[in-house]
Amino acid sequence: MTRSPHPRALLALLSLLLAACNRTAPPPDTEYVQEVEAWRAGHEESYRRQYVPLAGLFFLDPGENTAGSHAEADVVLPSRAPLWIGRFVYTDRVITFAPAAGADVRLRGEPLSATVTLRPDGEPEPRDELQVDDMTLWVHKSGERRAIRLRDPQGEVATSFAGFTWYAIDPEYRVTARFVRDPAPRQIRVASLSGDDQVYMTEGVLEFTLRGERLRMRPMTTRPGRLFLVFRDVTSGKDTYAAARFLYADLEPDETAVLDFNQAYNPPCAFNPYTTCPLPLPENRLTIPIAAGELDYHGPR
């Protein structure tokens, strides 16, 4: 005959089960937390320098495009700029700038008095930047179109910037992915919020398991061994930015890459309307929540 467990034994077993249910996960490793926090601080410092001061994006029409603080200018500058600083001329994807007489416009710190051809961003050579007072202008490539970008440290976005907020750091969102190569590298066109397609190189897909789910995402290769992911997930439009988030990873010699979603961050479009940002490829629109990385921008302070 089978004997029933002693009541005390049952009580002890019940206590163990309750303790297991109430046990919290161990806190993240201190060194790892400090590493992610340092990365986040560096990221915000970089964005404050590069994207927070952007205060204008003016798409150029073929031919002449006037610039200055005059209300009828094609490139309208803040009121502290001269009424007219000159004109940008757009011909066959080449942009020149002719300064207006008497306007204090500088290139590489030197006063500009003659027409110059401007190197745009996105090229191997550094872009040319025009300085007017404490403002900076340069040619921006957006797909097939060309625009003038304005950086103004006194602009509305710069003076009201509220900083970034993040999910708590969770090591479960740091995973190792296997890189599965395509038969050959290829260029793809990626849609953007500006309406212009952006061209990227892609070489394969990343396969990984996250919180019990088997996932597959396609990165773009920005330089040899450097992978760039643009993705959405179930948190998008709720806790996180609706359009997309970004994540970079390094491809290791063994064809693996560490994906740390604690370092997933918003594109600058989340807080600055004068930016152009790629949108996720269909295979990068995940059907699970990625509750890690940057939260949605919560607006001006």
Beta strands, then each sheet from edge to edge (+ up, - down):
strand 1: 54-59
strand 2: 63-68
strand 3: 75-76
strand 4: 86-91
strand 5: 94-99
strand 6: 106-107
strand 7: 110-111
strand 8: 116-117
strand 9: 130-132
strand 10: 135-142
strand 11: 145-151
strand 12: 174-190
strand 13: 198-210
strand 14: 213-217
strand 15: 220-223
strand 16: 226-231
strand 17: 245-250
strand 18: 256-260
sheet 1: 1+ 11- 10+ 9- 6+ 7-
sheet 2: 3+ 2+ 4- 5+ 8-
sheet 3: 14+ 13- 12+ 18-
sheet 4: 15+ 16- 17+
end
